[in-house]
Amino acid sequence: MKLIIGNKAYSSWSMRGWLACKQSGLSFEELIVPLFGDDWDHVRESENFAPSGGKVPILWDGETVVWDSLAIIDWLADKTHRDRFWPKDETARGMARSMAAEMHSSFMALRRQCPMNTRKIYEGLSFGDDVKADAARIIELWAQARARFGSGGPFLFGTYGAADIMYAPIVSRFQTYGFRLPGFATSYMQTILDHEWTAQWMEAAEDEPWVIERLEQPETAKN
């Protein structure tokens, strides 16, 4: 398998695809394509990118191409065992799927105003009501998952799975932008940050030579 991703410092969706590949336990090659670099437009039109419409991440599995992080998760779950990604309990699995889907389609204010940048830590920022509402909803979802289904371990549904993969970049954003969170959410964030795969991703991001200037001073940081 070959996974095409963007810069690890900035590409939240690439992080999800990469974590999914790690969770699968399957061997894969990763190919980093710097976002918005000099060759970006040319690369997006290449054969490797064509099926996805020029977006990352893209998973090539033989002749099969899968793009979009949530689709990659499901593809890998089908290839391995669904219990690697989703809770065994039916009720927990329904909630985990709903949380993953909500992350996939929602929280636009937070995602727009607080883009992922793993190499930055801001302090003393103020946030608009729409960003605060997104953060509050995420914390509410985390609280429900932990309270109802988290007794088996420190992750959202006890053991590490698709929901944690989908929310890992949110953990990075909360850290970067200095969000003040309740104790249980801070503990969960630290669990994700301490996870070996998150640590590997963050360390690799630190070593990247590429800088996207417009993401170094995002909208929220200018307020």
C-alpha positions as CSV (number, residue, x, y, z in Angstrom):
1,M,0.0,0.0,0.0
2,K,1.1,3.6,-0.6
3,L,-0.3,6.6,1.3
4,I,0.1,10.0,-0.2
5,I,-0.1,12.8,2.4
6,G,0.6,16.5,2.8
7,N,2.8,18.3,5.2
8,K,2.6,16.7,8.7
9,A,2.7,20.1,10.3
10,Y,-0.4,21.3,8.7
11,S,-2.5,18.5,7.1
12,S,-5.1,17.3,9.6
13,W,-6.8,15.0,7.1
14,S,-3.4,13.4,6.2
15,M,-2.8,12.8,9.9
16,R,-6.1,10.9,10.1
17,G,-5.2,8.7,7.1
18,W,-1.8,8.0,8.4
19,L,-3.0,7.1,11.9
20,A,-5.6,4.8,10.2
21,C,-2.8,3.0,8.3
22,K,-0.8,2.6,11.5
23,Q,-3.8,1.2,13.3
24,S,-4.4,-1.3,10.6
25,G,-1.1,-3.0,11.3
26,L,-0.5,-3.4,7.5
27,S,2.7,-2.4,5.8
28,F,2.5,0.8,3.8
29,E,4.8,3.3,2.1
30,E,4.2,7.0,2.8
31,L,4.8,9.7,0.2
32,I,4.7,13.3,1.4
33,V,3.8,16.0,-1.1
34,P,4.4,19.5,0.2
35,L,1.1,21.5,0.1
36,F,1.0,24.6,-2.1
37,G,4.7,24.2,-3.1
38,D,6.0,25.3,-6.4
39,D,5.0,22.0,-8.0
40,W,1.7,21.6,-6.2
41,D,-0.6,22.3,-9.2
42,H,1.4,20.0,-11.4
43,V,1.5,17.2,-8.8
44,R,-2.2,17.4,-8.2
45,E,-2.8,16.7,-11.9
46,S,-0.6,13.6,-11.8
47,E,-1.8,10.0,-12.1
48,N,-1.4,9.4,-8.4
49,F,-3.7,12.3,-7.5
50,A,-6.2,12.2,-10.3
51,P,-8.9,10.0,-8.7
52,S,-9.1,12.2,-5.6
53,G,-9.5,15.5,-7.4
54,G,-6.1,16.7,-6.1
55,K,-6.7,16.2,-2.4
56,V,-4.8,14.3,0.3
57,P,-4.7,11.8,1.8
58,I,-4.9,9.1,-0.9
59,L,-4.4,5.4,-0.3
60,W,-3.3,3.2,-3.2
61,D,-3.8,-0.5,-2.5
62,G,-2.7,-2.3,-5.6
63,E,-5.0,-1.0,-8.3
64,T,-7.5,0.3,-5.8
65,V,-7.5,3.9,-4.8
66,V,-9.2,5.2,-1.7
67,W,-9.4,8.9,-0.8
68,D,-10.9,10.8,2.1
69,S,-9.8,9.9,5.6
70,L,-13.1,8.3,6.7
71,A,-13.2,6.1,3.6
72,I,-9.6,5.1,4.3
73,I,-10.6,4.0,7.8
74,D,-13.5,1.9,6.5
75,W,-11.4,0.4,3.8
76,L,-8.7,-0.7,6.2
77,A,-11.3,-1.9,8.7
78,D,-12.7,-4.2,6.0
79,K,-9.2,-5.4,5.1
80,T,-8.2,-6.3,8.6
81,H,-10.8,-6.6,11.3
82,R,-13.5,-4.0,12.1
83,D,-12.8,-4.4,15.8
84,R,-9.5,-2.7,15.2
85,F,-11.3,0.5,14.5
86,W,-14.8,0.3,15.9
87,P,-16.2,-0.8,19.3
88,K,-17.6,-4.3,19.5
89,D,-20.6,-3.2,21.5
90,E,-23.4,-2.2,19.1
91,T,-24.5,0.9,21.0
92,A,-20.9,2.1,21.4
93,R,-20.2,1.5,17.8
94,G,-23.2,3.6,16.8
95,M,-22.0,6.5,18.8
96,A,-18.4,6.1,17.6
97,R,-19.6,6.2,14.0
98,S,-21.8,9.2,14.6
99,M,-18.9,11.1,16.3
100,A,-16.6,10.3,13.4
101,A,-19.1,11.5,10.9
102,E,-19.8,14.7,12.8
103,M,-16.1,15.4,12.9
104,H,-15.9,14.8,9.2
105,S,-18.7,17.2,8.3
106,S,-18.9,19.8,11.1
107,F,-16.9,22.3,13.3
108,M,-16.2,24.5,10.3
109,A,-15.5,27.7,12.4
110,L,-12.9,25.9,14.5
111,R,-11.3,24.3,11.5
112,R,-11.2,27.5,9.5
113,Q,-10.1,29.9,12.3
114,C,-7.7,27.4,14.0
115,P,-5.9,25.5,11.2
116,M,-3.6,22.7,12.3
117,N,-0.1,23.8,12.9
118,T,1.7,21.3,15.1
119,R,4.8,23.5,15.4
120,K,3.1,26.5,17.1
121,I,1.8,27.2,20.6
122,Y,-0.2,30.4,21.1
123,E,-1.2,31.9,24.4
124,G,-3.9,34.4,25.4
125,L,-6.0,34.2,22.3
126,S,-9.7,35.1,22.3
127,F,-12.2,33.2,20.2
128,G,-15.5,34.0,18.7
129,D,-18.8,32.5,19.8
130,D,-18.9,30.1,16.8
131,V,-15.5,28.7,17.6
132,K,-16.4,28.4,21.3
133,A,-19.6,26.6,20.3
134,D,-17.6,24.1,18.2
135,A,-15.2,23.4,21.0
136,A,-18.0,23.0,23.5
137,R,-19.7,20.5,21.3
138,I,-16.5,18.5,20.9
139,I,-16.0,18.4,24.6
140,E,-19.6,17.3,25.1
141,L,-19.1,14.4,22.7
142,W,-15.8,13.4,24.5
143,A,-17.6,13.5,27.8
144,Q,-20.4,11.3,26.7
145,A,-18.1,8.8,25.1
146,R,-15.8,8.6,28.1
147,A,-18.7,8.4,30.6
148,R,-20.7,5.8,28.7
149,F,-18.1,3.6,27.1
150,G,-14.6,4.6,28.3
151,S,-14.2,2.3,31.2
152,G,-12.0,-0.1,29.3
153,G,-9.1,2.3,28.9
154,P,-8.0,6.0,28.5
155,F,-9.4,6.5,25.0
156,L,-12.9,7.7,23.9
157,F,-14.3,4.2,23.8
158,G,-11.8,2.6,26.1
159,T,-9.3,1.3,23.5
160,Y,-7.8,3.2,20.6
161,G,-9.9,3.3,17.5
162,A,-11.5,5.3,14.7
163,A,-13.0,8.0,16.9
164,D,-9.6,8.8,18.4
165,I,-8.1,8.9,15.0
166,M,-10.7,11.3,13.7
167,Y,-10.3,13.7,16.7
168,A,-6.5,13.5,17.0
169,P,-6.0,16.7,14.9
170,I,-8.5,18.5,17.2
171,V,-6.3,17.6,20.1
172,S,-3.4,19.2,18.2
173,R,-5.5,22.3,17.6
174,F,-6.6,22.6,21.2
175,Q,-2.9,22.5,22.2
176,T,-1.7,24.9,19.6
177,Y,-4.4,27.6,20.4
178,G,-4.3,27.2,24.1
179,F,-7.9,26.2,24.7
180,R,-8.9,25.9,28.3
181,L,-10.5,22.5,28.8
182,P,-12.1,20.6,31.8
183,G,-9.9,18.1,33.6
184,F,-11.2,15.0,31.9
185,A,-10.6,16.6,28.4
186,T,-7.1,17.7,29.3
187,S,-6.4,14.1,30.4
188,Y,-7.7,12.7,27.2
189,M,-5.7,15.2,25.2
190,Q,-2.5,14.1,27.0
191,T,-3.4,10.5,26.3
192,I,-3.5,11.2,22.6
193,L,-0.4,13.4,22.6
194,D,1.5,10.7,24.4
195,H,0.4,7.9,22.0
196,E,3.5,6.7,20.1
197,W,2.0,7.3,16.7
198,T,1.0,10.9,17.6
199,A,4.5,11.4,18.9
200,Q,6.0,10.1,15.7
201,W,3.9,12.4,13.6
202,M,4.7,15.4,15.7
203,E,8.4,14.7,15.7
204,A,8.4,14.3,11.9
205,A,6.5,17.6,11.5
206,E,9.1,19.4,13.5
207,D,11.8,18.2,11.1
208,E,9.9,19.3,7.9
209,P,11.6,22.1,6.0
210,W,8.4,23.5,4.5
211,V,6.7,26.6,5.8
212,I,3.3,27.8,4.6
213,E,3.3,31.5,5.6
214,R,-0.4,32.0,5.5
215,L,-0.9,29.2,8.1
216,E,1.8,30.7,10.4
217,Q,-0.4,33.6,11.5
218,P,-4.0,32.2,11.2
219,E,-7.1,34.3,11.6
220,T,-7.6,33.5,15.3
221,A,-4.0,34.3,16.1
222,K,-4.4,37.8,14.6
223,N,-7.3,38.7,16.8
